[in-house]
Amino acid sequence: MASLIFVHVISFSQSDFYDFTVKDIEGKNFEFSKLKGKKVLIVNTASKCGFTPQYEELQNLYEKYGGEDFTIIGFPANNFLKQEPGTNEEIKLFCEQNYGVTFPMMAKISVKGDDMHPVYKWLTERSKNGIMDSKVSWNFQKYLINEEGQLVDMVIPKIKPDDLSIVSWITQ
């Protein structure tokens, strides 16, 4: 008599990265499904932070590697010492005038607390992303998403966007 073996696969992911639709900085729908096949760097941004000059490095990264294989998604947030007080229109103007930002910027959201945006719940909760728990510690924290929409890693705010660890991940 043959014995049967049952294998139960546990999936920690409650939602798929590509299922999200968010509002961009102009109020239009931005569907993550159009990011399939790309590496994505997600970063929470602020205009009045010591790390704000990282916008320049993010833009340089986007100009050098952005396209069919890689993109950057910026999420302005006012969660840390009210360092992003502006409206979406003011943030967009600030980014364009001061840093020439052309990578996709989304509407201002919350990245922590009771009003945390669902994208950031997915990024920070292992029960949703299947990989790890994390907390957004400050502005310009970076999350790396691979071509299959899986969270790969989190990079602390003080690590600059052009750090070798990030560039190596983009180019591998």
Protein Blocks (a to p, Z undefined) as FASTA:
>chain_A
ZZddddddddfbfbdfklpccddfkopacdfklmgoiacddddddfkbfklmmmmmmmmm
mmmmgcjkbccdddddfkbgolalbcfklmmmmmmmmnopabdcdddddfedjklcfklm
mmmmmklnomagcddfbghiacdddfkopafbdcdfklcfklmklmmmmmZZ
